[in-house]
Amino acid sequence: MGIIELEGMHFYAYHGFFESERIAGNEFIVDVTIKTDCSLAAESDNLEDALNYQLVFDLVKKEMQVTSHLLEHVAKRILNALWGEFPAALHIKVKVSKLNPPMGGQVKRASITLEQ
């Protein structure tokens, strides 16, 4: 088994409970971990035998462009999109972080992690 990780994918998006967040937008970081069988790709050195990292990024980017009120909703959509594209995956974990969330004080980030 192997673990594929795409860490620190950075997006500017329009998610948030408050209308001002959905208008002004904010910076988000997304991390994805996918556990899958990498043995064929490790032997063949052929991209066609590997999980396509670019496709992972493209799916995450597409879901980040859809405005949501809650990070939980964003993370679940990403998780569903990844399972839909990579049904052979054994485990997928998605972490979505909002940088500088409007909390009434200094908070570096607010994050949600979903896994299945």
Secondary structure, DSSP 8 states (H G I E B T S, - for coil): -EEEEEEEEEEEE---SSHHHHHH-EEEEEEEEEEE--HHHHHH--GGGS--HHHHHHHHHHHHTS--S-HHHHHHHHHHHHHHH-TT-SEEEEEEEEES--SSS--SEEEEEEE-
